[in-house]
């Protein structure tokens, strides 16, 4: 098989299968619930799950969630140990995944696809020193993803992690390479993009679904993030 990167979405219905190649799933927006022999739980943005060839696994996710999936004939040595099922990825690799997403949304030739995968592989090979995800921060990530339409304060998130606000902000940034506010904004923008792409919801309702009661504030943030207004992005404006 050829090594490849693709954008995937899954369904809420629990599914299961195995394949004869290795597969890595790296969330861009949302969380995937996955069951392996050596791991059962959620995998969120800033994390990677390794599914080795021949491993039967079950999985499910919210339809709005999006993932980069890497199909690989061979895994880097640093992630082949049996207990290396889920790990935190570095900030450079996470940033690169969003670049990959933008590339894959447009037609690219085989040469460019090969170059994109080569950089991904090199970044993947640098992940051996990253620690296992902190369950306290993972709980906060899951809460954020499930409550993007609500007010999310540092105080409330710190309480979920059972940390002081100062400790929480420090630990969150250590884990994900970005502040909690940046992470929330990123998740809101990615969900908004998914809703505008895959549903017929009006922009006002999309804004509300991702926590913006003020349409103007949402439009400004979306434009700053994606370089165009939500109406233009959805094809309903000039």
C-alpha positions, 0 to 999 in steps of 0.5 A: 500500500502507498503511504497517504494522508486524508481528512476523515469524518466518522459517525456516532454509530459504533463501528469496528474493523481491522486493516493490514496497514498501520493507521494513525488518527489525529483529531483536528476538531472534536474527539474520537472514542476508540477501543483497542486492546491496550487503550479505550477512551477518547482521543482529542486535538493535540493527541494521536492514536496508533492503530497497528496493522491487524489490530481490530478496533471499534470507533465512533465520533460526532459527525462534525468532528474532523481528523487527519488519518495517516495510512502507513506501511511502516511506523517510525521506531519511536511509536512502535512499542505496545504501550504507545497507543495514545500520545501527545503530539508536539505543537509544531506537528499540530500546526502542520496538521492544519496546514495539511488540512488546507492542502488536502482541501484543494487538488494537489499533485502526487509530487506535492502529496509525497512531500507533505507526507515526508514532512509529516513523517519527519515530525512524527519521528520527533515525538518520542519524548512527548509524555502520555496525555494528562487525564486532567487536561484531557477531561478539560479538552473533552468538556470544551469540545462538548460545550463550544456553545457555552461560556468557557472561563478559565476558572470553570475549566481549572475546576474540572482539572482540579487545579488552580487557575494559574496551575491550569493555564501553565499545564494546559500550555505545556500539554498543547503548546497553546493557551486554553483561550487559543484552543477554545478559539481554534475549536470554535472556528473549526466547528464553525467551518465544519457546520458551514461546509456540511450543513445548511445552517444560517450563519447566525445559528452557526455563530450561536452553535460555537458560542457567539451571541454577537454575529459581528464578533463571530464574523470578525473572528472567523475572517481573522482565522480563515481570511474570509467572512463566514458568508463568503466561505459558505457561498452565501455572500460576496 
